[in-house]
Structure formats: C-alpha cells, structure tokens
Amino acid sequence: MYKTKMKPDLNVNELFPEIMQIKNEEYRKLIDTIWQELWHTSNWVDINDLPISPKITYPHIPHNRAVVQMAIHVADVFESIHNVTVNRDILIAAALLQDASKLVEFGPTEDGKVEYTKIGSTYPHAFWGTYLAIKFGLPDEICEIILDHTPDSARFPKSMEGKILYYVDQLDVIATYKDRWKKETTVHLYK
Ligand SMILES: [Fe+2]
C-alpha cells in the first residue's frame, strides 16, 4: 500500500518520557515498534510538524503529552481520594497509542498544507492504530480503548481507563482548539 521512507527512527522515550511509567516491558517495546512502523511508512519528515488534525493545526505531540499527563493525574486523584484502582499500564499504553495512526491518516502536501491520505480517507480515525495494536499482540483492553477513543466511534470506551482518556482528550482539545460540544435535551422514558 505504501513504502518505507528512509529516515532516522523516532526517539519515543524522549517524545513521551511517561512511557517509562509502564511496568510491562513488552508493552513499552510494542509501543515503540508501532510508532516506528507508522513513522517509517508516513510522509512526515519532522514529527513536530504533525498537527492534531488537518483542521486543528496545533501540534500533536504536546497534545498527546498533555493527554497522558492529565490521565495520570486523574488516576492519582481517583486512587488517593476514592480508593478506585486504575490500571496504569493499560491507561498509559492506550494514551500513547490511541492517536499514533495520525502519522499515516494525514500527511504534508508540497505547498505546506496537510491532507488526508488514502488510509485516512478510507478508514475511520484510529482504525489503523487498532489494527496494528492487534497485529502486534497488545491486549484487547488496550486495542478497544484505541478503537473507541474518538468521538467518531459508535460507542464510548468500556473501561475506566478508556473513559478517563476519552474525557481528558476532549478537555485538551478545548485548550488547544475550542469547545466543540453542545448540550442537547433528550427525553427518556421511565421503564
Ligand atoms: Fe484521536
């Protein structure tokens, strides 16, 4: 479908130092593998040029870091105040993978704009990242969060970890772009 571009590997540990908080070594290795695979099949030359989306020009990497850090802070509060356990490995691994397929969903044009690629215009956002996560053997709990993390998904993520990520992701879009949500009244029947 596309060929590997010759360029240096990404330094995933430097881009996302939070990866070291993941205890499972296999998850850390697979996160790096998936980012490298996406990076080397993308047309991006500088990772800092990757935007949140073709529409939201704010750079993706600081958005991603904000999402992972906010998610960790929410987990801290849930655990210290409510004694609610959050699986940190699942939370952080999903935070680092849920948007990785943006690398191949859109790319730079020759006139300096950003456009959707064949993958990005064919499949819904996060489908390709989910496919790679399944292919490389990450657990279903992580793959499901990647698939359902986007508002375009038909349903909310199932787990506590997925729901934390869903809401902090949307919060960060308010900071980096704008509030995209409106409230609508729904009438529910008593049963
Ligand atoms: Fe996303």
Residues whose N, C-alpha, C, O or C-beta is under 5 A from the ligand:
A	BS01	LIG	Q98 D99 T150
